[in-house]
Amino acid sequence: MHYSIFSVQDHYPTLQRSLPEFYQQLMEQGVLADQLGYDTFFVAEHHFHEYGVIPNPAVFLSALSQRTEKIKLGPAISILPFHHPLDIAENYAMLDIISSGRLVLGVGSGYLKHEFESYDIALEEKRERFDESLAILERSLKGETINSQKFHSIRNVKINILPEQREVPLYVATLRKEAAYFVGKQGYHLICIPYASVEHFSEIQYIAKEHQQGAIDGNKKPLSAIFAFHTHIADTDDQAEENAKEAFNLYIETRLYAKQQTYDDIIKSGLSLFGSPETVSDKIVELHQMGINHLMLLHNFGMLCPKLVQSSMLKFMNEVKPLVDQKIAHSITNSNQ
């Protein structure tokens, strides 16, 4: 199993935390994640709302790259319809270079109405804009000369900086299992946030299976799928609830999804990793049995105290991860007997 950090950067300007303080807290969490051995530090891109306060992940991650050594870095996601694809290619090529090849590039089409309205982009165009931008982005990062005439008029342009990695890991975000199939068929890795897309924990397996089947039907190489979960680890389930319930419910109040789940709702649906090391490790073993091997953990949400965020990050790697490894090894041993 691989474990990454994901931060949406929800911010509350009327509460007692300034934006500079919040950015500093995020930097400290990124450094801790690097020290603890998390795989990747992902940050969301959002605009014009307390939903998220990092409009350009490449800028934040470039700063974080100079404070870390091993952890990979990436947006989850870069919203392609909002930007010129050549700008995205150049920005993330720079990040890959200055981080010594640690870029993991998550991309998506976006979905928030107010963001599209603010950029004066029609929602009906987002799929076509995404497809064109993704093609230009991929080819640009490979050093190809670009010509395009639809949404972006580009004539014989080749970016003059290239990423350090020969092939940058590219993940496409989706919320639906039907879309997951086509992501796999086109040969892309997958990012998914289950609580925004399914009703119950057991349904996650269908998204993973559709993505895998798409890769098979498209004759693509084996692909990775990353699933994101709000996470808080404490000594007991009750302590986790006491620590995280108010913060999670505050987070939910700013969410602009059509479907929202309070702390009590998400415990019932199972679409979170809240609880003791024993409780959470059991759920991760179930995910592993579904064929899922990479999780993005949202330890930081809703003004949760930074000390509690860091405590959860520590407990996960020092207590949950070893339990998961033991349980998976035990299961494999039993299946071979």
Residue pairs with C-beta under 8 A, 6 or more apart in sequence:
1 284
1 288
1 293
1 294
1 295
1 321
1 324
1 325
1 328
2 39
2 293
2 294
2 295
3 38
3 39
3 294
3 295
3 297
3 316
3 317
3 321
4 38
4 39
4 40
4 41
4 42
4 72
4 226
4 294
4 295
4 296
4 297
5 29
5 30
5 33
5 38
5 40
5 41
5 42
5 296
5 297
5 299
5 313
6 42
6 43
6 44
6 76
6 228
6 296
6 297
6 298
7 26
7 29
7 41
7 42
7 43
7 44
7 298
7 300
8 44
8 46
8 51
8 52
8 251
8 298
8 301
9 22
9 26
9 43
9 44
9 46
9 52
9 53
9 54
10 50
10 51
10 52
10 53
10 251
10 254
10 301
10 302
11 17
11 19
11 22
11 50
11 52
11 53
12 50
12 250
12 254
12 303
13 19
13 50
15 303
17 303
19 53
22 53
23 60
25 300
25 306
25 309
26 43
26 60
26 300
27 63
27 64
27 67
28 306
28 310
29 299
29 300
29 306
29 309
29 310
29 313
30 41
30 64
30 67
30 68
30 71
31 64
31 67
31 68
32 310
32 313
32 314
33 41
33 68
33 71
33 313
34 41
34 67
34 68
34 69
34 70
34 71
36 313
36 314
36 317
36 318
37 70
37 317
38 71
38 313
38 317
39 71
39 72
39 294
40 71
40 72
40 73
40 74
40 104
40 296
41 61
41 64
41 68
41 71
41 72
41 73
41 74
42 74
42 75
42 76
42 104
42 106
42 296
43 54
43 57
43 60
43 61
43 75
43 76
44 52
44 54
44 57
44 75
44 76
44 77
45 52
45 54
45 55
45 56
45 57
45 75
45 77
45 78
45 79
46 52
46 53
46 54
46 55
46 112
46 115
47 55
47 82
47 115
47 118
47 119
48 114
48 115
48 118
49 112
49 114
49 115
49 254
49 256
50 254
51 112
51 254
51 255
51 256
54 60
56 91
57 74
57 75
57 78
58 75
58 78
58 91
58 92
58 94
58 95
61 73
61 74
61 75
61 95
61 99
62 94
62 95
62 98
62 99
64 73
65 73
65 95
65 98
65 99
65 102
66 98
70 102
71 102
72 102
72 103
72 104
73 95
73 99
73 102
73 103
73 104
74 103
74 104
74 105
74 106
74 169
74 171
75 92
75 105
75 106
75 107
76 106
76 171
76 173
76 191
76 228
76 296
77 106
77 107
77 108
77 171
77 173
77 191
78 88
78 92
78 105
78 106
78 107
78 108
79 107
79 108
79 109
79 110
79 115
80 88
80 107
80 108
80 109
80 110
80 129
80 130
80 133
80 134
80 137
81 109
81 110
81 116
81 119
81 121
81 125
81 126
81 129
81 130
81 133
82 110
82 115
82 119
82 121
83 133
84 152
85 132
85 133
85 134
85 136
85 137
85 140
85 152
86 136
86 140
86 146
86 152
86 154
86 157
86 159
88 133
88 137
89 136
89 137
89 140
89 141
89 159
90 159
90 161
92 103
92 105
92 141
92 163
92 168
93 141
93 159
93 161
93 162
93 163
94 161
95 103
96 102
96 103
96 163
96 164
96 165
96 168
97 161
97 163
97 164
100 164
101 163
101 164
101 165
103 163
103 165
103 168
103 169
104 168
104 169
104 171
105 168
105 169
105 170
105 171
106 171
106 172
106 173
106 191
107 130
107 134
107 137
107 170
107 171
107 172
107 173
108 130
108 172
108 173
108 174
108 191
109 126
109 127
109 129
109 130
110 116
110 126
111 175
112 256
113 123
113 256
114 256
116 122
116 123
116 126
121 129
125 151
128 150
128 151
129 151
132 148
132 150
132 151
132 152
133 151
133 152
134 172
136 146
136 148
136 152
136 154
138 170
139 146
140 146
140 158
140 159
141 162
141 163
141 168
142 162
143 158
143 159
143 162
144 158
145 156
145 157
145 158
146 154
146 156
146 157
146 158
147 154
147 155
147 156
147 157
148 154
169 189
169 224
170 188
170 189
171 188
171 189
171 190
171 191
171 224
171 226
172 183
172 186
172 188
172 189
172 190
172 191
173 190
173 191
173 192
173 193
174 180
174 183
174 190
174 191
174 192
175 192
175 193
175 196
175 197
176 197
176 207
177 206
177 207
177 210
178 210
180 190
180 192
180 207
180 208
180 210
180 211
180 214
180 225
181 210
181 211
181 213
181 214
181 217
182 214
183 189
183 190
183 211
183 214
184 190
184 210
184 211
184 212
184 213
184 214
184 215
184 216
184 217
184 218
184 220
184 223
185 214
185 215
185 217
185 218
185 220
186 214
186 218
186 220
187 215
187 218
187 220
187 221
187 223
188 223
189 223
189 224
189 225
189 226
190 207
190 211
190 223
190 224
190 225
190 226
191 225
191 226
191 228
191 296
192 207
192 225
192 226
192 227
192 228
193 227
193 228
194 201
194 203
194 204
194 207
194 227
194 228
194 229
194 271
195 229
195 230
195 261
195 266
195 269
195 271
195 272
196 257
196 259
197 207
198 204
198 206
198 207
198 271
199 269
200 269
200 270
200 271
201 269
201 270
201 271
201 283
201 286
202 270
204 227
204 271
204 287
204 290
204 292
205 290
205 291
205 292
207 225
207 227
208 225
208 227
208 290
208 291
208 292
209 291
211 223
211 225
212 223
212 225
212 291
214 220
215 221
215 222
215 223
224 293
224 294
225 292
225 294
226 294
226 295
226 296
227 287
227 292
227 294
227 295
227 296
228 295
228 296
228 297
228 298
229 271
229 272
229 273
229 295
229 296
229 297
229 298
230 248
230 251
230 266
230 272
230 273
230 274
230 298
230 301
231 272
231 273
231 274
231 280
231 297
231 298
231 299
231 312
231 316
232 240
232 243
232 244
232 248
232 273
232 274
232 299
232 304
232 308
232 312
233 240
233 273
233 275
233 276
233 277
233 280
233 311
233 312
233 315
233 316
233 319
233 320
234 240
234 242
234 243
234 244
234 275
234 276
234 311
234 312
234 315
235 276
236 275
236 276
237 274
237 275
237 276
237 279
239 276
240 274
240 275
240 276
241 263
241 267
241 274
243 304
243 308
243 312
244 263
244 274
244 304
244 308
245 263
246 302
247 301
247 302
247 303
247 304
248 262
248 263
248 266
248 274
248 301
248 302
249 262
249 263
249 302
250 302
250 303
251 301
251 302
252 260
252 261
252 262
252 263
252 302
261 269
261 271
263 274
266 272
266 274
267 274
270 283
273 280
273 283
273 284
273 295
273 297
274 280
277 315
277 319
277 320
277 323
278 323
280 316
280 320
281 320
281 323
281 324
281 327
282 327
284 295
284 320
284 324
285 324
285 327
285 328
285 331
287 295
288 324
288 328
289 331
297 313
297 316
299 309
299 312
299 313
299 316
300 309
